[in-house]
């Protein structure tokens, strides 16, 4: 996440957490994408990062916070990474809960929590 290539070759102040407006959409730089900057746009869900060219219709602003993914988005990202070894998403959820030291149980129909 050093953005060295982009800063040196395009002469822009790209860095993690820098507010930008890219093609009219406001967002914050959230990831180094090599020759591009990864922007988390304000009108997208947190964690959705779009690659943008560092000079094409981009204006750089002040520093700002990078929004975190929700817990369900983080869980789904883990499923994308590890999910091939499970028969179903619910099997993955049970395994994921065990990894965190918790239990994952569904209440039975009609049973109160």
N, C-alpha and C positions, 0 to 999 in steps of 0.2 A: 504494500500500500504506500509506496513512496512516490508514485506518479512521475518518476524521474524522466522517462522518455517523453511524456507529454509536455512537461515543463521545459525541457531543453529544446525539443524539436519544434514545438508550436509557440513557445514563448508566452505561455499563459500561466496564471497563478493557481493551477489545479492542485487540490489537496483534499483529503478526507474531511467532510463536514462543510465544505465551501458551498454556499448558496449560489445557484445558477438559474438562469432562464434560458432554456433551449427550445428554439422554434416556438416561442411564445408560451411555453409551459414552465412553471416554476418548480424547482426541486432542489435537492442537495446531492452533492457527490458522495457516493456511498461505497464505491469499489474501483480499484485500478483495473482497467480492461486492456492494458497494453498500449495500443495506439489510440484507444478511445477512453472516455471517462464513463463510469457506470453511475447513472443518475437515478435516484429514487424520487419520482415526481410526486408532488403534493396531492394530485388528484388520483393517484394509483393507491392500491393497498400497500401498507408497510411491507418491506421486504421484496417488492417487485422492483428490479433494477434493470434499466434500459441502457444499452450502449449508445453513446452520442459522440459524434466527432467534436473534438475540443474547440474548433474554430467556426463550424458551420452554424450560424445563427445562435451563438451562445454568448451570453453576457455573464460575467462573474461578479459576485457580490460579497457580502460579509460571511462570517462563519455562522453555522446553524447546527442544530441537533439532527442526527440521523435517526429516523423512526425505526423502532424495533419491530420485528415480526410478532404477530400474536402467537399464543401458545399452540393454537391449532395449526397455524402456518408452519411453525417450527417442527411440530410433530409430523406434518405431511412431508416436509423436506427430509426428515430422517427416514420416513417410509420410502421416499424416492431413492434414497441412498442404500437402504438395507432391505427393502421390501421384496426382492426376488426370492428370498429364502422362506417366505411365508405363504400359506395357502390363501389367506384373506387379510384384509385390513384389520379386522378385529383381532386376529391372532398376533399381528404386529403390535397392536395397541397393548395387548396383555404382556407381551415380551418387553415392550418399551417401559411399561409401568414397573415391571420387575427390576429393570436396570436402574431405575431411580429409587429403588427400595420401597415401592408402594405396591398396593394390590389394586387390580383393576377388576371390578365386579359390576355386573348389570343387575338391577333389581328385577325380580320376576314380575310378570304382568299381574297387577292387582296388589302387589306387595308394597307397603309403604316404606319410604326411606328413613 
